[in-house]
Amino acid sequence: MKYIKLLIAPVLLLIGVLIAIACEPDDICPEGMATTPRLIIDFHDASNPDTKKNVFDLIAFGVGNDNVLSDYYFTDTDEVFLPLKTDVNTTQYTLISDATVNDNGTPDDDTDDYIEGNPDTITINYSREEVYVSRACGYKTIYKNVTLTIEPDADNWMLSRQPMNENQSVENEDETHFIISH
């Protein structure tokens, strides 16, 4: 009986060590871990293509979605970070340059206000690939064969676009993916 007690203690200790080794730390995706990247567009001066140029009073929202991207609501910027849809192969955005709010002649009633400015719509087409990140973070989507089209209208402020690579992909947020001249 004495020998059985001496054997049980080391066996229980060994089981405890094995359980502790097999467990992972918290299943929380670390903040710095790579997730689904956004498309990065730099705005450049059409008359001096090597120089970045601000778009003033920019508003950006997805086509078919009335919610304005919170980072781009009357913003002066020379770049945008646009999330792409992960369930379809096309995403469209309308970007309004020189945006203003028209109060429709009723400054005390904001329910009839609307946005004015010069809207241009871009269409982004791509193929999607899911990549496993970790148990805590799950999968992220990367985008391959990305193309960007500026939809023509009567008054385009976006004049041209240039991908940074011949076969553009969006796999991280470390670099610009497209340049739009205005």
C-alpha positions as CSV (number, residue, x, y, z in Angstrom):
1,M,0.0,0.0,0.0
2,K,2.9,2.3,0.9
3,Y,4.4,1.7,-2.6
4,I,1.1,2.6,-4.3
5,K,1.0,5.9,-2.6
6,L,4.6,6.6,-3.7
7,L,3.6,5.8,-7.3
8,I,0.4,7.9,-7.3
9,A,2.1,11.2,-6.4
10,P,4.6,11.2,-9.3
11,V,1.9,10.0,-11.7
12,L,-0.4,12.8,-10.7
13,L,2.4,15.3,-10.9
14,L,3.3,14.1,-14.4
15,I,-0.4,14.3,-15.5
16,G,-0.6,17.9,-14.1
17,V,2.6,18.9,-16.0
18,L,1.3,17.4,-19.2
19,I,-2.1,19.2,-18.9
20,A,-0.3,22.5,-18.2
21,I,1.9,22.1,-21.3
22,A,-1.0,21.1,-23.5
23,C,-3.1,24.2,-22.7
24,E,-2.6,27.3,-24.7
25,P,-2.6,30.7,-23.1
26,D,-5.7,32.8,-23.6
27,D,-7.5,32.4,-26.9
28,I,-7.5,36.1,-27.5
29,C,-6.2,37.4,-30.8
30,P,-3.3,39.8,-30.0
31,E,-3.8,43.4,-31.2
32,G,-0.8,43.4,-33.4
33,M,-1.7,40.1,-35.2
34,A,-2.4,40.4,-38.9
35,T,-6.1,40.4,-39.8
36,T,-7.9,41.0,-43.1
37,P,-6.2,43.9,-44.7
38,R,-7.8,47.1,-46.1
39,L,-7.0,48.5,-49.6
40,I,-4.7,51.5,-49.4
41,I,-5.0,54.3,-51.9
42,D,-2.7,57.3,-52.1
43,F,-3.9,60.5,-53.7
44,H,-1.4,62.2,-56.0
45,D,-1.3,65.5,-57.9
46,A,-2.2,64.9,-61.5
47,S,0.1,67.7,-62.7
48,N,3.0,66.4,-60.5
49,P,2.5,62.6,-60.3
50,D,5.3,61.9,-57.8
51,T,3.7,64.3,-55.2
52,K,1.0,63.3,-52.8
53,K,-1.9,65.7,-52.7
54,N,-4.7,66.1,-50.2
55,V,-8.4,65.6,-51.0
56,F,-10.3,68.2,-49.0
57,D,-13.5,67.6,-47.2
58,L,-13.6,64.0,-48.2
59,I,-16.5,61.7,-47.4
60,A,-16.4,58.0,-48.2
61,F,-19.2,55.4,-48.0
62,G,-19.9,52.0,-49.5
63,V,-22.3,51.9,-52.5
64,G,-25.6,50.3,-51.2
65,N,-24.6,51.3,-47.6
66,D,-25.6,54.8,-46.3
67,N,-23.1,54.6,-43.4
68,V,-20.2,56.9,-43.9
69,L,-16.8,55.4,-43.0
70,S,-16.1,57.2,-39.7
71,D,-12.5,58.0,-40.6
72,Y,-13.5,59.8,-43.8
73,Y,-16.2,62.2,-42.8
74,F,-15.2,65.8,-43.9
75,T,-11.6,64.8,-43.7
76,D,-8.6,66.3,-45.5
77,T,-6.3,63.4,-46.4
78,D,-3.8,62.2,-49.0
79,E,-4.6,58.5,-48.4
80,V,-7.6,56.2,-47.6
81,F,-7.8,52.7,-46.1
82,L,-10.9,51.0,-47.5
83,P,-12.2,47.6,-46.2
84,L,-13.1,45.2,-48.9
85,K,-16.0,42.7,-48.7
86,T,-15.1,39.2,-47.7
87,D,-18.2,37.5,-49.0
88,V,-18.2,38.7,-52.7
89,N,-15.6,39.6,-55.2
90,T,-16.5,43.2,-55.8
91,T,-16.7,46.3,-53.5
92,Q,-17.8,49.8,-54.6
93,Y,-17.2,53.1,-52.8
94,T,-18.3,56.6,-53.4
95,L,-15.8,59.2,-52.4
96,I,-17.1,62.8,-52.3
97,S,-14.5,65.6,-52.7
98,D,-15.2,69.1,-51.4
99,A,-18.2,67.9,-49.5
100,T,-20.6,70.3,-47.8
101,V,-23.9,69.9,-45.9
102,N,-26.8,71.6,-47.5
103,D,-29.3,72.4,-44.8
104,N,-32.1,72.7,-47.4
105,G,-33.0,76.2,-46.1
106,T,-33.8,74.9,-42.6
107,P,-30.8,75.4,-40.4
108,D,-32.6,74.3,-37.3
109,D,-33.9,71.0,-38.8
110,D,-31.1,68.5,-39.7
111,T,-33.6,65.8,-40.8
112,D,-33.7,67.3,-44.3
113,D,-30.0,67.9,-44.7
114,Y,-28.0,66.3,-47.5
115,I,-24.5,66.1,-48.7
116,E,-23.3,68.0,-51.7
117,G,-19.9,67.9,-53.4
118,N,-18.2,66.0,-56.3
119,P,-18.9,62.3,-55.9
120,D,-16.9,59.7,-57.8
121,T,-17.5,56.0,-57.6
122,I,-14.7,53.4,-57.7
123,T,-15.3,49.7,-58.3
124,I,-12.8,47.2,-56.8
125,N,-12.8,43.6,-58.2
126,Y,-10.7,40.8,-56.8
127,S,-10.5,37.1,-56.0
128,R,-10.5,36.1,-52.3
129,E,-8.3,33.6,-50.4
130,E,-8.8,32.6,-46.8
131,V,-5.5,32.2,-44.8
132,Y,-5.4,30.5,-41.4
133,V,-3.8,32.9,-38.8
134,S,-4.2,31.1,-35.5
135,R,-6.7,29.4,-33.3
136,A,-7.4,32.6,-31.5
137,C,-7.6,34.8,-34.6
138,G,-9.1,32.3,-37.0
139,Y,-8.8,33.1,-40.7
140,K,-8.1,36.3,-42.6
141,T,-9.0,37.1,-46.2
142,I,-6.4,38.2,-48.6
143,Y,-7.2,39.6,-52.0
144,K,-5.6,38.6,-55.3
145,N,-5.8,40.0,-58.9
146,V,-7.2,43.3,-57.5
147,T,-8.3,45.9,-60.1
148,L,-9.7,49.3,-59.5
149,T,-12.0,51.2,-61.9
150,I,-13.0,54.8,-61.7
151,E,-16.6,55.0,-62.9
152,P,-16.9,57.7,-65.5
153,D,-19.3,60.6,-64.8
154,A,-19.8,64.2,-66.1
155,D,-17.3,65.7,-63.6
156,N,-14.7,63.2,-62.3
157,W,-12.3,64.6,-59.8
158,M,-10.4,61.3,-59.9
159,L,-8.5,61.5,-63.2
160,S,-6.5,58.3,-63.3
161,R,-5.4,55.3,-61.2
162,Q,-2.3,53.3,-61.1
163,P,-1.7,49.9,-59.4
164,M,1.6,49.6,-57.5
165,N,2.2,46.1,-59.0
166,E,1.3,44.4,-62.3
167,N,-0.7,41.7,-60.6
168,Q,-1.9,43.6,-57.6
169,S,-2.7,41.8,-54.3
170,V,-3.8,43.1,-50.9
171,E,-2.2,40.9,-48.3
172,N,-1.2,43.5,-45.6
173,E,-1.4,47.2,-44.7
174,D,2.3,47.9,-45.0
175,E,2.2,49.4,-48.5
176,T,0.1,51.4,-50.9
177,H,-1.9,49.3,-53.3
178,F,-3.1,52.0,-55.8
179,I,-2.4,55.6,-56.6
180,I,-5.3,57.9,-57.8
181,S,-4.3,61.2,-59.4
182,H,-6.6,64.2,-59.1
